[in-house]
Amino acid sequence: MVRHVRQIAAAALLVFGASPAPAQQPAAQPKAVVELFTSQGCSSCPAADALFVELAKDPRLITLTLPVTYWDYLGWKDTLGQEVFSKRQKLYAKARGDGQIYTPQAVVNGAAHIVGSDRGGIDKLVREQPRDGFPVKVDLAEADGALRVSLGAAPYAGEKPAVVWLLQLSRTATVPIERGENSGKTVTYANVVRGISRIGEWNGASATLTVPLETVRSAAKADGYVVLVQADLYTRQSAILGAARGPAK
């Protein structure tokens, strides 16, 4: 059974999945970012976790796994969970105005949501995204000890500048679950977010941001990263406007 939590609350932000290393060629621009809000304490989540391992192989997609913490009281504390992920999910619900908070929940491009194990529904939402992908082109390059983030120009009428996020992640994580609803199962996750940092803003004009590689690689157990450009969720907007994976090794 999908686990629901009906509540709306303002809180922290974040954003999301892929790979680091010395950059040479700009990566292909993705079509969609698909976030999975999941929990090791949710019996209906392993099917969604397995689906996202498969979706992570699709080069058109940036998939992100964000384990929440609000089911920890059920007998097993999620070993990957972070409160900031729970807060992000609540901000999405507030921005949409529907109050829908549950696990497993997939959110596509910061807007539409669907049960995270519904492959057909996720595929449909991805097909409905603009054919040309995101409006803001994001290019990443590593050189001279720094990550260079190049953002293209595009029309933007947001209430506040969009936020540029760095998401550090583990491309794969396998966890044996000892108690709770999934007791005895071993679950593998793809593109688990390990850290989220605000690295700048974007207001419609082309821009370049520079981040030290020691900062990019600072999160424990992270072996990849993603950069997202997203409307400021505190303005009750939530669209992801641009996204790129870290350069592949």
N, C-alpha and C positions, 0 to 999 in steps of 0.2 A: 504494500500500500504506500502511495506517495505521502510523505509526511508534510503537513501544512502548519505554518505559523501565521496567524492573521495579526499583523501588527505593522505599524509604520513608524519609523524613527529616523531622525537626521543623525549623521555621524560622519566617520572618516571616509576617504575615497581611496581609489586604487585602480589598477588596471594592469596587463598580461602576456606566449609560449614558444621558445625555440632554441637557437644555438649561437655560441660566441665564436671568436677567433679572428685571425688576421683577415681583413676584408680585401677583396679584389674587385669582383664584379658586383654591381648593385643587384640585390635580390628581386625576384619578380614581385610585383605588387599584389597583395592578397585580395580576395573578393569579400571575405567575411572574417570577423572575430567571433568565436563561439565560446562563451564562458559556461562552465559547469559548476554549480553550487551543490556540493555533495557532503556526505558525512559518513565516517566509519561506523556511526551508531544508528544508521538508517538501513533497514533491511531491504528496501527497494532500490538502494543506490548502487550496489555492485554491477547490475546490468548496465547502468549508465556509465559507470567507470570503465567497463569493458568496451562500450561503444566508443568512448572518447579516445581510447587507445587506438582504435581503428581510424577514427576521424583525423587523428593527428598525422596520419600518413598522407592525407590529401594536401598537395602543395597549394591549393587555392585557399586553404583555411589556416587561420591561426587559432588553435584551440588552447584553452586555459582551464586548469582545474583549481578551484578555490574552495577548500574544505572549511565548512562553517563550524561553529562551536556550540550552538544552542541545543544540540542533542547530547552534549557530554554527560548530562545528569542521568542518562538512561543506563549507565553501567559501564561505559567505555569512553574514555577521553580521547578524542581524535588526535592522533600523533602528528598530523599535518595541519590541523586546524589553526586559524588565526582569527581573532575577534574582528580585525579589519575587513575580512571577507564577509562576515556576517553583517557588518555595517554597510558594506558596499551593496549587498543584496537588498537591504532595507531602503537604501537610497534609490535604487532602481524602482522598487515598488512605489515609493513616494513620487518619483518622477513620472511614472506611468499613471498614477492615481488609482491603481486597482488593489493595492494592499496585498498582492499575491506573493507570499514568501513560503517556499516549500523546498523539499529535497526529494529526488534530484531535480533541479531546475536548470534549464539551459537558457541563456540569453544571447540573442544574435544581434551583433552590431550595437549593443547597448540599448536595444529597444524591445523588440518582440520576445516573449518568453514561451516556453513549452516544456513538457516533461522531458527530462534529460535522457531518458532511454528510448524516446520516440524517434527512431532513425528517419522514417518517412516524413514526420513533421519538421524535423531539423532540416532535411534536404529541401523541403518545400520553402521554408523561410530563407534559406541560402539562395535558392533560385530566384526568389522575389527581390533580392538586392540588386542595385544598379549594375548593369552589365559591365560598365567601365570600372567598377570597384569604388574605392573611397575617393572623395573629392580632393583630399590633401595627399599629395605624393610624399612619401617618407623614404629617404635613402640613408643608409647607415654605412659608415666606413671606420675601420680602426687603423690608426697610424700614430707613430710618435707618442705612444703611451696614452692615447686618448680616443674616445669614441666621438666621432663627428656625426651629428644628426642634422640632415638637410631637409627642410620643410618647404614644400612648394606653395605658391600663392593660389588662393581660391576665394570665391565669394563667401563671406561669413557675416551673419547678422546676430550673433549671440549677445546675450545680455552682458556677459563678462567674457574676457579672453578664454579660449579653450586651454585645457591643461595638457601638458606633455608629460607622460608618465614613462618611467623605466620599470619594467617588471622582470625581476630575476627569477629563474625557474630551474627545476630539475626536470629533465626531459623524461625520465622514468623513475618511479619510486614504487617499491613493493613492500607491503606492510602485512604481517600476520596479526590478525585481530583475535584477542584472547578472551574477551568478554562482550556482553551486550548482545544485540540482535544479530550480529554477524559473527558471533563466537565460533572459532575454529576455521574461519575462512582466511585465505591469503589473497589480498587484492592488489592489483597493479594499476598504477595511475600514470597518466601521461601529462607532461607539461604542468607540473604542480608549481604554483607560484610560491616562492620563498621570501620575496621581499618586493616592496613597491616604493618608489621614490618619485617625487615631483621634481622634474629637472628643468622646467621652463613653461612658457606660455606661447600661444599662437593666436594672432588676431586677424588673420586673413592675408597678410603679406608674407612673402618668402623670408625665411630666417634660417640661421644656422646656430646650433647649440653644440657646445663641447663639454664632455664629461670625462674625467680621469678614468682610465681603465681599472684602476684599483677600486674605484667606487662601483663601477659596473660589475665587478667580480667579487664584491664584498660579502654577499649573502652566503651563509653556510649551506653546503650541499648543492648549490646552484651550478649548473653547467651550461646554461643558455640564458637568453634574455629576449625581450620584446619591447618595442617602443610604441606607445599609443598616443594619439591626439584625440582628446575627448572633450565634449562640452562639459562645463563645470556643473557637476551633479547638484550642487547646492542652489543652482538657479532652476531646479526641476527640469532641466534638460539632460539628456543622457546619451545622445548619439555619439558613436565613435566615428571620427572624421578621417582618420588616417592610421595606418599601422604598418609595422615592418618587423621582421625577425632579425636577430643578431646574425652577423655573417657566419656561414657554416665553416666548420673546421675542415 
